[in-house]
Amino acid sequence: MGRVLLLVELKGGNDGLNTLVPYADPKYRELRPVVGVTRERVLPLDEKIGLHDKLEPLMESWKARDFAILQGVGYPYPNRSHFRSIEIWDTASSANQTLSEGWIAQAFQGASLSKGAAVDCIVADTNALPATGPSLRTIVMQDAENFLRQAETMKERGGKGDGGNPALRHVLAVRQEINAAAVDLRDKLRAAPTPAYAYSQDSGLGRQLDLATRLLASKVPVVAVKVALGGFDTHANQMQTHERLLGILATGLATLRKNLIASDRWSDVVVMTYSEFGRRARQNASGGTDHGTSAPQFIMGGGVKGGLYGAYPSLGDLQDGDLRYSVDFRSVFATVARGCWGLQRDFGLRQPQRLDFLA
């Protein structure tokens, strides 16, 4: 079994410029006199850029060299619609192409999966598109307790005859497989140890990461688990909202790291954040930022080669007021498919960029 991908969606379009801050660039202050992060609130990573200080809980991982930051991730002809751009990311499509299968499902087309497993992916939020497709068995499980109750009900109901109807027989067989998967997961979750370090319950992310930790610690043989944190659409009064969200993200991921190290699973997991787009370089008149294009991605895990990857987008060379991308997100997905699951996939790129962030 390969590594498990823990996908963390930042819903709404995370502001990359205030996440990974180009603190030494005077153009940053010109573009963002109000919403820019002040120099004393930046944690320097080198002489030019640094993290927002609300991300301080992640510095332990940075110093341990198991935290990689991919700079300027995006795609050609970017779309600024929430709905369409997240669909492009989730299906690894080009901007002018519509695909119905998620990128993780595409990666496993024609690949053999664990025969003993009843489920391949678990989604702990509402968006299951990355893991949607005929090659994967995906379960959406937003609430562990509710899921356990439903699993009990499924077990009690059992199955009834198909009356000789082949279509009904197929439906019943699928339902029986789902019921069996639910019961199997129920048993594993009940047997899973309580995480060594408690998650903050102030946001849905803490509860989702608690569930992910239990699944990973109990070695449920899945290829991916997905969680999400919403609220990143910061058009007005951005500073307070964005700071709060970065704090939630950093605290959650730092706690996850400690828990997976404690359960000896950190080297078996790759954590990857993503968002539908970044924000525009120049602040707007409402003390916020509007929909933009490229932004950084975070990659964490015991098998991650920490450091900065890609080039930080130039603030002096904007494209229609937006940051130019330097890394195509499909190259990131190709690297993850190879490094996590041993699958060679190009996701429609003629020649994916070789990124060396996984050992």
KOLZA-107337 format. One line per 4 residues: number of its first residue (from 1); their letters; for each residue y, z, x of C-alpha. Coordinates in steps of 0.001 Angstrom, whole numbers. Layout:
NUM	a	Y:Z:X ~ ... .
//
This chain:
1	mgrv	0:0:0 ~ 3500:-929:1315 ~ 6743:933:949 ~ 8226:1810:-2431 .
5	lllv	11683:448:-3210 ~ 14033:2893:-4946 ~ 16744:717:-6487 ~ 20043:2440:-7343 .
9	elkg	22330:405:-9619 ~ 26034:1334:-9539 ~ 27093:84:-12966 ~ 30525:-1367:-13573 .
13	gndg	31397:-2805:-10164 ~ 31801:-323:-7321 ~ 35012:-546:-5274 ~ 33705:-1369:-1818 .
17	lntl	37118:-1098:-104 ~ 37417:2582:-1069 ~ 33741:3247:-320 ~ 33650:1767:3177 .
21	vpya	37327:2017:4137 ~ 39045:-272:6735 ~ 41310:2633:7686 ~ 42719:1002:10852 .
25	dpky	43859:-2186:9097 ~ 47572:-2044:8087 ~ 46885:-4690:5416 ~ 44756:-2097:3567 .
29	relr	47864:76:3054 ~ 49914:-2972:2007 ~ 47372:-3986:-636 ~ 46735:-437:-1856 .
33	pvvg	49810:1791:-1500 ~ 48661:4050:-4371 ~ 44857:3762:-4679 ~ 44163:3447:-938 .
37	vtre	42227:6285:693 ~ 44436:8177:3147 ~ 43421:8262:6826 ~ 42633:12002:6765 .
41	rvlp	40153:11438:3919 ~ 38053:8922:5870 ~ 34905:9779:7848 ~ 35107:7301:10781 .
45	ldek	31957:5322:11595 ~ 33699:3359:14354 ~ 37291:2688:15427 ~ 37980:446:12413 .
49	iglh	36040:1589:9346 ~ 34737:4783:7797 ~ 33265:6297:4658 ~ 35254:7972:1886 .
53	dkle	35016:11711:2531 ~ 33239:12278:-789 ~ 30262:10557:899 ~ 30098:13325:3529 .
57	plme	26599:14475:2359 ~ 25290:11126:3711 ~ 26585:11727:7243 ~ 23437:13650:8158 .
61	swka	21443:10498:7388 ~ 23962:8362:9328 ~ 23607:10593:12387 ~ 19799:10521:12046 .
65	rdfa	19983:6682:12109 ~ 18063:6186:8852 ~ 21103:4942:6890 ~ 22172:1272:7136 .
69	ilqg	25353:-146:5625 ~ 25449:-3864:4851 ~ 29025:-5153:4871 ~ 30502:-7923:2745 .
73	vgyp	27481:-8621:535 ~ 28022:-11225:-2183 ~ 27234:-14830:-3105 ~ 28933:-18271:-3364 .
77	ypnr	31093:-19081:-6418 ~ 31160:-15452:-7601 ~ 31259:-14591:-11288 ~ 33526:-11759:-12447 .
81	shfr	31816:-11059:-15782 ~ 29859:-7770:-15802 ~ 27082:-9275:-17911 ~ 26687:-12495:-15964 .
85	siei	27138:-11130:-12456 ~ 24565:-8333:-12859 ~ 22193:-10959:-14274 ~ 22731:-13073:-11124 .
89	wdta	21912:-10066:-8925 ~ 18943:-8903:-11014 ~ 17316:-12355:-11086 ~ 18395:-13504:-7570 .
93	ssan	19809:-16670:-9099 ~ 22624:-18850:-7853 ~ 25910:-18723:-9768 ~ 25136:-21918:-11736 .
97	qtls	21509:-21050:-12559 ~ 20004:-18887:-15307 ~ 16632:-17234:-14672 ~ 14699:-14977:-17011 .
101	egwi	12532:-13174:-14451 ~ 13748:-10346:-12266 ~ 13777:-10698:-8481 ~ 11089:-8052:-7905 .
105	aqaf	8811:-9789:-10437 ~ 9500:-13138:-8691 ~ 8573:-11589:-5344 ~ 5127:-10644:-6678 .
109	qgas	4271:-13996:-8276 ~ 811:-14904:-6984 ~ 526:-11642:-5013 ~ -2293:-9161:-5528 .
113	lskg	-1333:-5703:-6722 ~ -3189:-2388:-6584 ~ -6207:-2660:-8904 ~ -6384:1067:-9538 .
117	aavd	-2781:1320:-10738 ~ -1928:1096:-14416 ~ 1763:371:-13790 ~ 3706:-1430:-11041 .
121	civa	7338:-440:-11642 ~ 9075:2468:-13332 ~ 12648:2166:-14614 ~ 14466:5441:-15267 .
125	dtna	17579:3849:-16810 ~ 18264:1171:-19437 ~ 18301:-2009:-17312 ~ 14780:-3180:-16440 .
129	lpat	15678:-6820:-15640 ~ 14915:-6702:-11860 ~ 11307:-5724:-12676 ~ 10864:-7959:-15742 .
133	gpsl	8297:-10761:-15546 ~ 4618:-11535:-16171 ~ 3559:-10561:-12626 ~ 4535:-6893:-13070 .
137	rtiv	3644:-4076:-15443 ~ 6881:-2173:-15911 ~ 7468:1024:-17860 ~ 10941:2217:-18901 .
141	mqda	11000:6003:-18750 ~ 14498:7390:-19156 ~ 13405:10905:-20072 ~ 10292:12477:-18540 .
145	enfl	9777:15115:-21259 ~ 10157:12595:-24075 ~ 7804:10231:-22240 ~ 5183:12984:-21924 .
149	rqae	5414:13689:-25662 ~ 5031:9967:-26466 ~ 2046:9724:-24123 ~ 352:12518:-26083 .
153	tmke	967:10655:-29355 ~ -417:7417:-27911 ~ -3567:9164:-26780 ~ -4105:10738:-30205 .
157	rggk	-3645:7483:-32128 ~ -6336:5541:-30293 ~ -7081:1965:-31346 ~ -8343:344:-34527 .
161	gdgg	-10470:-2750:-35042 ~ -9013:-6229:-34686 ~ -10808:-7614:-37748 ~ -11944:-10640:-35708 .
165	npal	-8359:-11823:-35170 ~ -7971:-13048:-31523 ~ -4163:-12630:-31535 ~ -4449:-9088:-32849 .
169	rhvl	-7207:-8404:-30326 ~ -4816:-9383:-27522 ~ -2006:-7192:-28911 ~ -4386:-4229:-29221 .
173	avrq	-5699:-4773:-25693 ~ -2143:-4798:-24307 ~ -1311:-1671:-26294 ~ -4433:30:-25029 .
177	eina	-3439:-821:-21437 ~ 69:571:-21997 ~ -1369:3719:-23597 ~ -3727:4182:-20655 .
181	aavd	-833:3730:-18203 ~ 1248:6288:-20103 ~ -1559:8844:-20129 ~ -2256:8270:-16420 .
185	lrdk	1422:8742:-15587 ~ 1554:11836:-17766 ~ -1278:13420:-15798 ~ 313:12545:-12447 .
189	lraa	3734:13837:-13493 ~ 2255:17113:-14710 ~ 439:17535:-11395 ~ 3505:16598:-9306 .
193	ptpa	5102:19419:-7329 ~ 8591:20561:-8272 ~ 11092:19064:-5783 ~ 11865:21473:-2928 .
197	yays	15620:20983:-3411 ~ 17106:21014:-6921 ~ 19195:18072:-8148 ~ 22546:18549:-9814 .
201	qdsg	22146:18164:-13569 ~ 25820:17253:-14083 ~ 24977:13565:-14366 ~ 22126:11377:-15511 .
205	lgrq	21553:10351:-11889 ~ 20337:13828:-10910 ~ 17736:13813:-13684 ~ 16634:10281:-12787 .
209	ldla	16280:11151:-9096 ~ 14318:14278:-10004 ~ 11876:12073:-11931 ~ 11746:9542:-9056 .
213	trll	11016:12341:-6573 ~ 8105:13639:-8670 ~ 6659:10132:-8969 ~ 7020:9444:-5243 .
217	askv	5710:12856:-4174 ~ 2621:12441:-6393 ~ 1996:9006:-4800 ~ 1943:7021:-8028 .
221	pvva	1066:3551:-6610 ~ 4172:1663:-7766 ~ 6122:-991:-5839 ~ 9533:35:-7196 .
225	vkva	11411:2738:-9083 ~ 14897:2069:-10498 ~ 17703:4509:-11315 ~ 21389:3980:-12157 .
229	lggf	24812:5619:-12127 ~ 27464:4232:-14481 ~ 31245:4428:-14727 ~ 32387:2250:-11798 .
233	dtha	34602:-85:-13869 ~ 37815:1528:-12582 ~ 40648:-583:-14009 ~ 43000:2395:-14472 .
237	nqmq	43511:5774:-12756 ~ 40782:4912:-10305 ~ 41179:7630:-7674 ~ 39761:10615:-9561 .
241	ther	36960:8692:-11300 ~ 35806:6895:-8177 ~ 35875:10061:-6062 ~ 33766:11901:-8636 .
245	llgi	31199:9089:-8780 ~ 30934:8790:-4987 ~ 30385:12552:-4839 ~ 27585:12358:-7415 .
249	latg	25967:9435:-5576 ~ 26167:11082:-2139 ~ 24900:14481:-3313 ~ 22025:12847:-5204 .
253	latl	20926:10611:-2310 ~ 21244:13423:255 ~ 19067:15682:-1942 ~ 16565:12856:-2416 .
257	rknl	16343:12428:1372 ~ 15681:16149:1915 ~ 13032:16179:-822 ~ 11214:13102:478 .
261	iasd	11271:14456:4040 ~ 9853:17756:2698 ~ 7035:15905:893 ~ 6390:13612:3901 .
265	rwsd	7337:10497:1897 ~ 10670:9489:3481 ~ 9081:6822:5699 ~ 7302:5299:2683 .
269	vvvm	10478:4726:641 ~ 13427:2327:988 ~ 16515:3254:-1041 ~ 18916:401:-1876 .
273	tyse	22177:566:-3825 ~ 23709:-2458:-5540 ~ 26486:-3267:-8003 ~ 27403:-6399:-9941 .
277	fgrr	30531:-6958:-7814 ~ 33202:-5157:-5807 ~ 36862:-4851:-6818 ~ 39906:-6986:-5995 .
281	arqn	41646:-6257:-2701 ~ 45058:-5552:-4250 ~ 45482:-2629:-6634 ~ 46684:-3376:-10181 .
285	asgg	49657:-1920:-12082 ~ 47501:747:-13774 ~ 46513:2641:-10646 ~ 43161:907:-10562 .
289	tdhg	41462:-2266:-9392 ~ 40127:-5284:-11252 ~ 36841:-7193:-10967 ~ 36332:-8620:-7500 .
293	tsap	33523:-10063:-5404 ~ 31784:-8821:-2258 ~ 31100:-5151:-1446 ~ 28888:-3024:835 .
297	qfim	25292:-2050:102 ~ 23620:1159:1291 ~ 20026:1136:2584 ~ 18263:4422:3404 .
301	gggv	14741:5483:4365 ~ 12568:6770:7184 ~ 11774:3176:8224 ~ 15417:2018:8105 .
305	kggl	17227:1107:11321 ~ 20576:2771:10763 ~ 23959:1272:11553 ~ 26391:-1383:10357 .
309	ygay	25193:-4899:9498 ~ 27194:-8014:8704 ~ 30924:-8466:9252 ~ 33583:-6520:7360 .
313	pslg	35519:-9026:5194 ~ 38974:-9856:6570 ~ 41908:-8570:4516 ~ 44002:-11313:6097 .
317	dlqd	41723:-14095:4834 ~ 41227:-13487:1119 ~ 39797:-16056:-1282 ~ 41864:-16073:-4508 .
321	gdlr	42786:-12459:-3769 ~ 39190:-11437:-3175 ~ 37092:-10474:-173 ~ 34934:-13257:1236 .
325	ysvd	31261:-12440:1534 ~ 29466:-12545:4896 ~ 25925:-11686:3718 ~ 24225:-13398:742 .
329	frsv	22524:-10721:-1373 ~ 19386:-12891:-1588 ~ 18974:-12519:2184 ~ 18967:-8751:1602 .
333	fatv	16283:-9150:-1068 ~ 14224:-11387:1250 ~ 14417:-8695:3955 ~ 13330:-6008:1478 .
337	argc	10435:-8115:123 ~ 9190:-8649:3654 ~ 9804:-5101:4918 ~ 8565:-3234:1855 .
341	wglq	5738:-5398:546 ~ 4931:-7893:3314 ~ 5971:-10827:1105 ~ 7739:-13905:2514 .
345	rdfg	10256:-14951:-159 ~ 13492:-16912:161 ~ 14821:-16475:-3430 ~ 16153:-20026:-3488 .
349	lrqp	17986:-19898:-149 ~ 17212:-22723:2272 ~ 17341:-20319:5175 ~ 17810:-16606:4394 .
353	qrld	19846:-14763:7004 ~ 17620:-12581:9177 ~ 18696:-8985:8738 ~ 16977:-6460:10909 .
357	fla	17576:-3187:9037 ~ 13882:-2373:8393 ~ 11501:-1308:11143 .
//
